[in-house]
Amino acid sequence: MNRTMVASILTLGVWASMGHAVLAQTVSTQEEANLRTAQQSLDTDSTGRSTVSRTEALATQFKVESQVVENLRTTK
């Protein structure tokens, strides 16, 4: 009887600690939440743009003509 109770208690303890470990992994920090929000924002911005506006954005960012960006894309 004592052996069964000890085994049951140990099993419950292991099960509870595993459940706690899973919960600890799913809790996100504020920094992770901010990164996810920023990623979603960037994904939304990039899917809404046309190829022309992407080309213009890259050209502006790197201070080159739009044609330079187009040439780089086509000469892969």
C-alpha positions as CSV (number, residue, x, y, z in Angstrom):
1,M,0.0,0.0,0.0
2,N,2.8,2.5,0.9
3,R,4.6,1.6,-2.3
4,T,1.5,2.4,-4.4
5,M,1.0,5.7,-2.6
6,V,4.7,6.7,-3.1
7,A,4.5,5.8,-6.8
8,S,1.3,7.8,-7.1
9,I,2.8,10.9,-5.4
10,L,5.9,10.7,-7.5
11,T,3.9,10.4,-10.7
12,L,1.7,13.3,-9.8
13,G,4.8,15.4,-8.9
14,V,6.5,14.6,-12.2
15,W,3.3,15.3,-14.1
16,A,2.8,18.6,-12.3
17,S,6.4,19.7,-12.9
18,M,6.1,18.9,-16.6
19,G,2.9,20.9,-16.9
20,H,4.6,23.8,-15.2
21,A,7.5,23.6,-17.6
22,V,5.2,23.8,-20.6
23,L,3.3,26.8,-19.1
24,A,6.6,28.6,-18.4
25,Q,7.7,28.2,-22.1
26,T,4.4,29.6,-23.4
27,V,4.6,32.8,-21.3
28,S,6.1,35.5,-23.4
29,T,8.0,38.5,-22.2
30,Q,7.0,42.1,-23.2
31,E,10.0,42.3,-25.5
32,E,8.9,39.1,-27.4
33,A,5.4,40.6,-27.7
34,N,6.8,43.8,-29.1
35,L,8.9,41.9,-31.6
36,R,5.8,39.9,-32.8
37,T,3.8,43.1,-33.2
38,A,6.6,44.7,-35.2
39,Q,6.9,41.7,-37.4
40,Q,3.2,41.6,-38.1
41,S,3.3,45.3,-38.9
42,L,6.2,44.8,-41.3
43,D,4.5,41.8,-42.9
44,T,1.3,43.9,-43.4
45,D,3.3,46.7,-45.0
46,S,5.2,44.5,-47.3
47,T,2.2,42.6,-48.6
48,G,0.3,45.7,-49.3
49,R,3.0,47.3,-51.5
50,S,3.3,46.9,-55.3
51,T,6.6,46.0,-57.0
52,V,6.9,49.6,-58.1
53,S,6.6,51.1,-54.6
54,R,9.0,48.5,-53.2
55,T,11.5,49.4,-55.9
56,E,11.1,53.1,-55.1
57,A,11.5,52.4,-51.4
58,L,14.7,50.5,-51.9
59,A,16.0,53.2,-54.3
60,T,15.3,55.9,-51.7
61,Q,16.8,53.8,-48.9
62,F,20.1,53.2,-50.7
63,K,20.1,56.6,-52.5
64,V,20.2,55.2,-56.0
65,E,18.0,55.5,-59.1
66,S,15.0,53.1,-59.4
67,Q,16.5,51.7,-62.5
68,V,19.5,50.5,-60.6
69,V,17.2,48.4,-58.3
70,E,15.4,47.1,-61.3
71,N,18.6,46.1,-63.0
72,L,19.8,44.3,-59.9
73,R,16.5,42.4,-59.7
74,T,16.6,41.2,-63.3
75,T,20.3,40.2,-63.4
76,K,20.0,37.5,-60.7
